[in-house]
């Protein structure tokens, strides 16, 4: 049975109440000793960066800290409590960002790749495989050129395996989402006093009603993605 078959079976099986390392262990048995779970947050926001978290594990990493879930399913305080526990548990971790200006300049998909590369650099190791949430490989898609990858000495990009709902099923990916969410939320809270009308301390840059009302009244700030339809609807919300 191939690693791909195992991933597909894990994805199609009964939905668990918590992520596990079942998929990661199957891939490790196929020879991918060092795995990196990767997830993004902020892709659908109107303001602030897009952020990518990575968590590396190997066979010596035991069960993930109790409470690790997809970051969207956790209260802010629970996410924050998990951060030091995740960092102690995993082999390596990182969080990378691409700014609103970069999103405007190169588009959201290349910006995701840029943020992912920045996160991978922080690991200080060469993973054997990246397990990426979703159904599209925006990290190594040859039609999307990563900016860091163009530089001499830029990061080597490992093979990627995509998996829909990996943040719900795979502990490494769920942990990566927690690290990314906590760091990006903290950035938006720190920016909020500079532009209080947008209420970023509450909506984290997503298209909440108070944010859109302020945009209609004041227009965009330097932290908004000006290439976007800022008066339109958003892909999600920030709890």
C-alpha positions as CSV (number, residue, x, y, z in Angstrom):
1,X,0.0,0.0,0.0
2,X,1.4,3.4,-1.0
3,X,1.6,6.5,1.2
4,X,-0.9,8.1,-1.1
5,X,-3.4,5.3,-0.6
6,X,-3.0,5.5,3.2
7,X,-3.5,9.3,3.1
8,X,-6.7,8.8,1.0
9,X,-8.0,6.1,3.3
10,X,-7.4,8.3,6.4
11,X,-9.1,11.2,4.7
12,X,-12.2,9.1,3.8
13,X,-12.6,7.3,7.1
14,X,-14.9,8.3,10.0
15,X,-14.3,11.8,11.2
16,X,-12.5,11.9,14.5
17,X,-13.2,14.3,17.2
18,X,-9.5,15.2,17.3
19,X,-6.5,15.1,14.9
20,X,-4.0,12.4,15.3
21,X,-0.6,11.3,13.9
22,X,-2.1,8.4,12.0
23,X,-1.4,10.0,8.6
24,X,2.0,11.2,9.6
25,X,3.0,7.7,10.9
26,X,1.9,6.1,7.6
27,X,4.0,8.5,5.6
28,X,7.0,7.9,7.9
29,X,6.7,4.2,7.3
30,X,7.0,5.0,3.6
31,X,10.4,6.6,4.2
32,X,9.5,10.3,4.9
33,X,11.3,10.4,8.3
34,X,11.0,14.2,8.9
35,X,7.5,15.5,8.1
36,X,6.4,19.1,8.2
37,X,2.7,20.0,8.7
38,X,1.9,23.3,7.0
39,X,-1.2,25.5,7.2
40,X,-2.1,29.1,6.4
41,X,-4.2,31.8,8.0
42,X,-5.4,35.2,6.8
43,X,-5.8,34.2,3.2
44,X,-9.3,35.7,3.1
45,X,-8.7,38.8,5.2
46,X,-9.0,42.3,3.9
47,X,-6.1,43.7,6.0
48,X,-2.8,42.4,7.4
49,X,-0.5,39.7,6.2
50,X,-1.1,36.2,5.0
51,X,0.6,33.8,7.4
52,X,1.9,30.3,7.2
53,X,2.8,28.0,10.1
54,X,5.0,24.9,9.9
55,X,5.6,22.2,12.5
56,X,8.2,19.5,11.9
57,X,8.0,16.0,13.5
58,X,9.9,12.8,13.4
59,X,9.3,9.3,14.9
60,X,10.6,10.5,18.3
61,X,7.7,13.0,18.6
62,X,5.0,11.4,20.6
63,X,1.3,12.2,20.6
64,X,0.6,15.9,20.2
65,X,-0.2,18.0,23.3
66,X,-3.7,17.5,24.5
67,X,-6.1,20.0,23.0
68,X,-4.4,20.6,19.7
69,X,-7.1,21.2,17.1
70,X,-7.5,23.3,14.0
71,X,-7.1,26.8,15.2
72,X,-10.5,27.9,14.1
73,X,-12.1,25.4,16.6
74,X,-10.2,26.8,19.6
75,X,-10.9,29.9,21.7
76,X,-8.1,32.5,21.6
77,X,-6.9,31.7,25.2
78,X,-6.7,28.0,24.4
79,X,-4.7,28.7,21.3
80,X,-2.2,30.8,23.2
81,X,-1.8,28.2,26.0
82,X,-0.9,25.6,23.4
83,X,1.9,27.5,21.7
84,X,4.7,26.8,24.2
85,X,3.6,23.2,24.5
86,X,3.6,22.7,20.7
87,X,7.1,24.3,20.5
88,X,8.4,21.9,23.1
89,X,6.8,18.9,21.5
90,X,7.9,19.2,17.8
91,X,11.2,18.8,16.2
92,X,11.1,22.4,14.7
93,X,8.6,25.1,14.0
94,X,8.3,28.4,12.1
95,X,5.8,31.1,11.1
96,X,6.2,33.2,7.9
97,X,4.3,36.2,6.7
98,X,3.7,38.0,3.4
99,X,2.7,41.6,3.7
100,X,-0.3,43.3,2.2
101,X,2.0,45.2,-0.2
102,X,3.5,41.9,-1.3
103,X,0.0,40.4,-1.8
104,X,-0.9,43.4,-4.0
105,X,2.4,43.1,-5.9
106,X,2.5,39.4,-6.7
107,X,-1.0,38.1,-5.9
108,X,-2.2,35.9,-3.0
109,X,-1.0,32.5,-4.4
110,X,2.6,33.7,-4.8
111,X,2.4,35.5,-1.5
112,X,1.4,32.2,0.2
113,X,4.4,30.5,-1.3
114,X,6.6,33.4,-0.1
115,X,5.2,33.1,3.5
116,X,5.6,29.3,3.3
117,X,9.3,29.6,2.3
118,X,9.9,32.1,5.0
119,X,8.4,29.6,7.6
120,X,10.5,26.7,6.2
121,X,13.7,28.7,6.6
122,X,13.1,29.0,10.3
123,X,13.1,25.2,10.8
124,X,16.8,24.9,10.4
125,X,16.4,21.4,8.9
126,X,15.7,19.7,5.6
127,X,12.3,18.0,5.8
128,X,11.5,14.9,3.7
129,X,7.9,15.9,3.0
130,X,5.5,18.7,3.6
131,X,1.9,17.8,4.4
132,X,-0.1,20.8,3.2
133,X,-3.8,21.5,4.1
134,X,-6.1,21.8,1.1
135,X,-6.2,20.4,-2.4
136,X,-3.8,22.8,-4.1
137,X,0.0,22.8,-3.8
138,X,0.7,26.5,-3.7
139,X,4.1,25.9,-2.2
140,X,5.7,24.2,-5.2
141,X,3.3,24.9,-8.1
142,X,5.6,25.6,-11.0
143,X,3.3,28.3,-12.3
144,X,3.8,30.3,-9.1
145,X,7.4,31.4,-8.6
146,X,8.4,31.9,-4.9
147,X,10.4,35.1,-4.4
148,X,12.9,33.6,-1.9
149,X,13.4,30.7,-4.3
150,X,14.8,33.1,-6.9
151,X,17.6,34.2,-4.6
152,X,21.0,32.5,-4.5
153,X,21.0,30.2,-1.5
154,X,17.2,30.4,-1.2
155,X,15.4,27.5,0.5
156,X,15.2,24.1,-1.0
157,X,11.5,23.2,-1.3
158,X,10.8,19.6,-0.2
159,X,8.1,17.4,-1.9
160,X,4.5,18.3,-1.0
161,X,1.5,16.1,-0.3
162,X,-1.8,17.9,-0.1
163,X,-4.7,16.7,1.9
164,X,-8.2,18.2,2.2
165,X,-9.1,18.9,5.9
166,X,-5.6,18.0,7.0
167,X,-6.0,20.6,9.7
168,X,-8.8,18.5,11.2
169,X,-7.1,15.1,10.9
170,X,-3.4,15.6,11.2
171,X,-1.8,16.8,14.5
172,X,1.2,18.4,12.8
173,X,-1.0,20.5,10.5
174,X,-3.4,21.4,13.3
175,X,-0.4,22.5,15.4
176,X,1.0,24.6,12.5
177,X,-2.4,26.3,12.2
178,X,-2.4,27.2,15.9
179,X,1.1,28.8,15.7
180,X,0.2,30.8,12.6
181,X,-3.1,32.0,14.0
182,X,-1.7,33.1,17.4
183,X,1.1,35.0,15.7
184,X,-1.0,36.7,13.1
185,X,-3.7,37.6,15.6
186,X,-1.1,39.2,17.9
187,X,0.1,41.3,14.9
188,X,-3.4,42.6,14.2
189,X,-4.0,43.4,17.8
190,X,-0.8,45.4,17.9
191,X,-1.8,47.3,14.8
192,X,-5.3,48.0,16.0
193,X,-4.5,51.2,18.1
194,X,-3.0,52.9,15.0
195,X,-6.4,52.6,13.2
196,X,-9.0,52.0,15.9
197,X,-12.1,52.5,13.6
198,X,-11.4,49.2,11.8
199,X,-11.6,47.2,15.2
200,X,-8.8,44.9,14.2
201,X,-8.5,43.8,17.8
202,X,-11.8,42.1,17.3
203,X,-12.0,41.0,13.6
204,X,-8.2,40.5,12.9
205,X,-8.6,42.2,9.5
206,X,-11.4,40.1,8.2
207,X,-14.6,41.5,6.7
208,X,-16.6,42.0,9.8
209,X,-19.5,44.5,9.6
210,X,-17.6,47.2,11.7
211,X,-14.5,46.7,9.5
212,X,-16.4,47.2,6.3
213,X,-18.3,50.2,7.7
214,X,-15.0,51.9,8.6
215,X,-13.7,51.1,5.1
216,X,-16.7,52.8,3.5
217,X,-16.3,55.9,5.8
218,X,-12.5,56.1,5.8
219,X,-11.2,54.1,2.9
220,X,-8.2,51.7,3.2
221,X,-5.1,52.1,5.3
222,X,-1.6,51.1,4.4
223,X,-2.3,47.7,6.0
224,X,-5.1,46.9,3.6
225,X,-4.8,44.8,0.5
226,X,-5.6,47.5,-2.0
227,X,-5.8,45.2,-5.0
228,X,-8.8,43.5,-3.3
229,X,-12.5,44.3,-3.5
230,X,-12.5,45.8,0.0
231,X,-16.1,46.5,0.1
232,X,-17.1,43.0,-0.9
233,X,-17.6,39.8,1.1
234,X,-14.9,37.7,2.7
235,X,-14.1,34.0,2.7
236,X,-14.3,33.7,6.5
237,X,-14.3,35.3,9.9
238,X,-11.9,35.5,12.8
239,X,-13.2,34.2,16.1
